[in-house]
Amino acid sequence: MSDHDEALDAEAFAQRAEHCRTAMSQFGWLAGSWLGHGTHGGEARICHVECRFLFDGSFLESRERIYTPSGELEHEDLTIFGALPEDGPSEFYAIVYMPGGLAVHYHVEVNGDSILCEPDEFGARLSILQTGNGYRARIFYPDENGAWFEDAVVDYEPR
């Protein structure tokens, strides 16, 4: 039985919860309502993002809606960020849920004002960098040779 499969007693659960809250506090600057302007595939996009902590602060939820310049909803997703204290104090993951039942799993690295989300199997690579009172998101996709190319850049400011 692995450490992840064992039941937690009350003390272990409280310790784990505290480790998760402490680790997840590094995402605190993302909490809020954001308006983004940028490009995807060279075309203008407008993005609305709502981020909030869930439960006791041990998860961060991010809901995103991306619109074309004419106001048509092009894409939406829900991302849940979490910590993995069993794997180390700086180990994070994210799961992105999209229409059609698609879920993409990510390994997440946090380094101060930057967050890098690497897909576990398939999906886009996401880089988030805090910029003053906002942030910049850059999205990279693999080409036919497996090399990453930047396809989208969006600058967000508080809404």
C-alpha positions as CSV (number, residue, x, y, z in Angstrom):
1,M,0.0,0.0,0.0
2,S,1.5,3.4,-0.9
3,D,1.4,6.5,1.3
4,H,-1.4,7.9,-0.9
5,D,-3.6,4.9,-0.3
6,E,-3.5,4.9,3.5
7,A,-6.3,6.5,5.5
8,L,-5.3,9.6,7.5
9,D,-6.0,9.9,11.2
10,A,-7.3,13.2,12.5
11,E,-3.8,14.5,13.4
12,A,-2.3,13.5,10.0
13,F,-5.3,15.0,8.3
14,A,-4.9,18.3,10.2
15,Q,-1.2,18.4,9.4
16,R,-1.8,17.7,5.7
17,A,-4.4,20.4,5.5
18,E,-2.1,22.9,7.1
19,H,0.7,22.0,4.6
20,C,-1.7,22.4,1.7
21,R,-2.9,25.8,2.9
22,T,0.6,27.0,3.4
23,A,1.8,25.7,0.0
24,M,-1.3,27.1,-1.8
25,S,-0.8,30.5,-0.3
26,Q,1.8,31.0,-3.0
27,F,-1.1,31.2,-5.5
28,G,-2.8,34.0,-3.5
29,W,-2.0,36.7,-6.0
30,L,-4.1,34.9,-8.6
31,A,-7.3,35.0,-6.4
32,G,-9.8,37.6,-7.9
33,S,-11.6,38.6,-11.0
34,W,-9.5,39.2,-14.1
35,L,-10.0,40.7,-17.6
36,G,-7.6,39.6,-20.3
37,H,-6.7,41.0,-23.7
38,G,-4.5,39.1,-26.1
39,T,-4.1,36.9,-29.1
40,H,-4.7,33.3,-29.9
41,G,-3.3,32.0,-33.2
42,G,-2.6,35.7,-34.1
43,E,-6.3,36.7,-33.6
44,A,-7.6,39.0,-30.8
45,R,-9.3,37.4,-27.8
46,I,-10.9,38.7,-24.6
47,C,-10.8,36.5,-21.6
48,H,-12.6,36.6,-18.3
49,V,-11.1,34.6,-15.4
50,E,-12.4,34.1,-11.8
51,C,-10.1,32.6,-9.3
52,R,-11.0,31.7,-5.7
53,F,-9.8,29.5,-2.9
54,L,-12.0,26.5,-2.1
55,F,-12.8,24.9,1.2
56,D,-10.2,25.8,3.7
57,G,-7.8,27.4,1.2
58,S,-6.3,24.1,0.2
59,F,-7.3,24.4,-3.5
60,L,-7.6,27.2,-6.0
61,E,-10.3,27.2,-8.6
62,S,-9.9,29.1,-11.8
63,R,-12.8,29.5,-14.3
64,E,-12.0,30.9,-17.7
65,R,-14.1,32.1,-20.6
66,I,-12.5,33.2,-23.9
67,Y,-14.4,35.3,-26.4
68,T,-13.8,36.4,-29.9
69,P,-13.8,40.2,-30.7
70,S,-17.4,39.8,-31.8
71,G,-18.4,38.5,-28.3
72,E,-18.8,34.8,-29.2
73,L,-17.8,32.4,-26.5
74,E,-14.9,30.4,-28.0
75,H,-13.6,28.3,-25.1
76,E,-14.2,27.8,-21.4
77,D,-12.5,25.7,-18.8
78,L,-12.3,25.1,-15.1
79,T,-8.9,24.5,-13.5
80,I,-8.3,23.2,-10.0
81,F,-4.9,23.7,-8.5
82,G,-3.7,21.6,-5.5
83,A,-0.7,20.7,-3.5
84,L,1.0,17.3,-3.0
85,P,2.7,17.6,0.4
86,E,3.4,13.8,0.4
87,D,5.7,14.4,-2.6
88,G,7.4,17.6,-1.2
89,P,6.7,21.1,0.0
90,S,6.8,22.6,-3.5
91,E,4.9,19.9,-5.4
92,F,1.7,21.1,-7.1
93,Y,-0.7,19.8,-9.7
94,A,-3.6,21.2,-11.8
95,I,-6.5,19.5,-13.6
96,V,-8.2,21.4,-16.3
97,Y,-11.7,20.4,-17.2
98,M,-13.2,21.4,-20.5
99,P,-16.5,20.8,-22.4
100,G,-16.8,17.4,-23.9
101,G,-15.5,15.6,-20.8
102,L,-11.9,16.4,-21.5
103,A,-9.6,16.6,-18.4
104,V,-5.9,17.5,-18.8
105,H,-3.5,16.8,-15.9
106,Y,-0.5,19.1,-15.2
107,H,2.6,19.2,-13.0
108,V,2.9,22.7,-11.7
109,E,6.0,24.6,-10.7
110,V,5.8,27.8,-8.6
111,N,8.7,30.2,-8.4
112,G,7.7,33.4,-6.7
113,D,5.8,35.4,-9.2
114,S,5.8,32.8,-11.9
115,I,3.8,29.5,-12.4
116,L,4.6,26.9,-15.1
117,C,2.1,24.2,-15.9
118,E,3.5,21.2,-17.8
119,P,1.0,18.7,-19.2
120,D,1.5,15.1,-18.0
121,E,0.6,13.5,-21.3
122,F,-1.1,15.8,-23.8
123,G,-2.2,19.4,-23.8
124,A,-0.8,22.9,-23.9
125,R,2.1,24.3,-21.8
126,L,1.0,27.3,-19.7
127,S,3.3,30.0,-18.3
128,I,1.8,32.6,-15.9
129,L,3.9,35.6,-14.8
130,Q,2.8,38.2,-12.3
131,T,3.1,41.7,-13.8
132,G,2.5,44.6,-11.4
133,N,-1.2,44.3,-10.4
134,G,-1.9,41.8,-13.1
135,Y,-0.4,38.8,-14.9
136,R,0.6,37.6,-18.4
137,A,-0.4,34.1,-19.6
138,R,1.5,32.5,-22.4
139,I,0.3,29.3,-24.0
140,F,2.5,26.9,-26.0
141,Y,1.4,23.9,-28.1
142,P,3.6,21.1,-29.5
143,D,4.2,21.1,-33.2
144,E,4.4,17.9,-35.4
145,N,8.0,17.4,-34.2
146,G,7.2,17.8,-30.5
147,A,8.8,21.3,-30.2
148,W,6.8,23.9,-28.3
149,F,5.6,27.0,-30.1
150,E,3.9,30.0,-28.5
151,D,0.3,30.3,-29.8
152,A,-1.4,32.7,-27.3
153,V,-0.4,35.6,-25.1
154,V,-2.9,37.3,-22.8
155,D,-2.4,40.2,-20.4
156,Y,-4.8,40.2,-17.5
157,E,-5.7,43.1,-15.1
158,P,-8.1,43.2,-12.2
159,R,-11.8,43.5,-13.2
